[in-house]
Amino acid sequence: MNRITKHFFHLMKKINEDDILPWASMLTIYLLLSIFPLMMILTEALSRFSLNNPELLAYWTDLLPPNIYSTLTSISEELVMRQSPTVIPTAALITLWSASRGILAIIKALNKAYGINEGRGYIRLRLLAFTYTLGLILLILLSLITIVFGNKILTLVTQKLTVPEQIEQIIGYLRYAVTLLFSLMFFIGLYNVCPSKKSGFHQVLPGAILATIGLTITSIGFSLYISYLGNLSYLYGSLSGFIVVILWLFVVSVLIMVGGEVNAIYFYSLGNKHSK
């Protein structure tokens, strides 16, 4: 028990020394800057069907909290009215630029956690950031679809289609399994490749497991809010849904940074063992 306590306080000290919360705040900002243009892209694609189809529109009404639904509806109506050919390409560029800046913030935080300087060239670094940007966007979308809105989506589907109860249970388990597997693979790659010094599979596994479990738990918490507290507006009014989205992204950002710190501590503890 003393050993666990010692490692815990060492982790807390390192989190404070490496300014993890400011790095996580920076990542949250860039994720927010990328998510809203991404919402515009998805809303533009869906609006071409939903706004002219009352049945599809009813799905979104049941699925989303009222404040988020009304915001997306106003965006989609404005996009349909304007029909500007430059909106979607511009939104896509903003999404990629913002999310890639978030990946660069992760890279800098991981380098600081390991106490190393960045030795890779500009082009290589940008290509790395772009690759993991796409992975991070896919991870966030997958978490939203399978975990955050998974229960509601499954309920809406089973209301319209006759699905055997056993198949429904299998689908319920599979959506968690797919997200967990993809999350674990993403974080293993992120922690192994993004720092300027590669660690190896087994040395990044502790942080990857922590980040994966943390992402799943926070997404389940977000899902509970969507399901049971979607109309909770006495604190922030109509902004309550967006405040919860920001909090979710911040917690996810902190978990990503903390996972890197755990790996750095584990990496150097292994180094000390081998040096003895």
Steps between C-alpha positions, in 0.01 A plus 500: 500500500789736577645433156170586330473820705858591411433456126177699528668799664785476251243518219324799659834679540595434138159613373551829684861543386420429134200741491260229390182702568609794278595254223163327540322837485684581177401164352137560603496838324635352177254209520214748542626703204503181293170355622277793404614507133467120502144542627436735207627237254287223653198728531533605136506135392207402723293811431458404135295203622366597843348842425288355222417181686279538812577142610877560500448836668306324778799270555726797571237652728497183712876451486647838593447728802265789410766775520748315277224391260370856456852628432570232238161564338571871463845422352355251250222740394752778442728269301211385281391859434847626410618196301854642495752266332783629720344424840579129517861522368569787740347310792706191407823703494421661836420159648828347382708804600348526849517129576858478370597785733349291780718202401805729498408606856490130598842446338652793691344383828629144449849626419493704819380198699797298371739792542612494135528759224327474165749375242275434200467724198206731429352294215527171688340657807212643296436169325496327839259760639273470195487118526408499868262792446285276281523225762402735783201636306389143422544403867283790620231425242508129585465576872206731433321252273560178695511611865362851549202464264518121468204422727273747326607390153441135590159584648396692189610214273320232704183712499494494119645155436420165656826395661522182714593571859817291479620691192424826679715392795784396269488838324505668841817315597661543158473879503706510819745238373563683171556834675729346762708319238535803273578727797770265628661470155488877451657580837770234460598655168473855635720439804751292308547718190425858608785552752836573339635183671316175428422287803371167376165322525519370856631833636204704368234243591430630856418853381303368201286282728445792740397735218272238343320420827478869587355590159240224533394603851473872416306416183258287703460793739426729204249244374323501839474876480352477150252231610385631839617857550470642150261771617715605797530873435471669837878553517592614148165540328498410131879458506487202738540242222804676353655545845480124551662444157787730600541322835501163324770614257706648785486178704597300189789740437621467859484119475707504179767714667496298824537178299821643355625585849429146620698361206790738567520389865476133397763554228755648738422246774583224251817686405605517863439127543708415194781731609535331836 
